[in-house]
Amino acid sequence: MLIFTIVVLFFVYVITSYVKLKKQGCRKEAVVLLFFSLFITCYFIPVIEDWMPTSESLNTYLYKPISLYVRNALHVQLGVD
């Protein structure tokens, strides 16, 4: 119930900010605001489906190749990949 309340309040804030930015003529900023707010709202969904990336999966995707390269360059064997 708390998550739902936070999402509703966030949604109201985003809509009012979008309208305010649109009136000021900042269309690009308004679209970016909607994009990021959609992304943040998806993280409030209690059940994250397989298609939705988590912070852990993003970190693994971004940093695992770098970690493997550094470990191979320094000849470090951890026994876990």
Contacts in CASP RR format, 6 or more apart in sequence:
PFRMAT RR
TARGET T0000
AUTHOR 0000-0000-0000
METHOD contacts of the structure
MODEL  1
MLIFTIVVLFFVYVITSYVKLKKQGCRKEAVVLLFFSLFITCYFIPVIED
WMPTSESLNTYLYKPISLYVRNALHVQLGVD
3 44 0 8 1.000
3 46 0 8 1.000
6 44 0 8 1.000
7 41 0 8 1.000
7 44 0 8 1.000
10 37 0 8 1.000
10 40 0 8 1.000
10 41 0 8 1.000
10 44 0 8 1.000
11 37 0 8 1.000
11 41 0 8 1.000
14 33 0 8 1.000
14 34 0 8 1.000
14 37 0 8 1.000
17 33 0 8 1.000
18 30 0 8 1.000
18 33 0 8 1.000
18 34 0 8 1.000
21 27 0 8 1.000
21 29 0 8 1.000
21 30 0 8 1.000
21 33 0 8 1.000
22 30 0 8 1.000
42 52 0 8 1.000
45 52 0 8 1.000
48 54 0 8 1.000
53 61 0 8 1.000
68 81 0 8 1.000
70 76 0 8 1.000
71 77 0 8 1.000
71 78 0 8 1.000
END
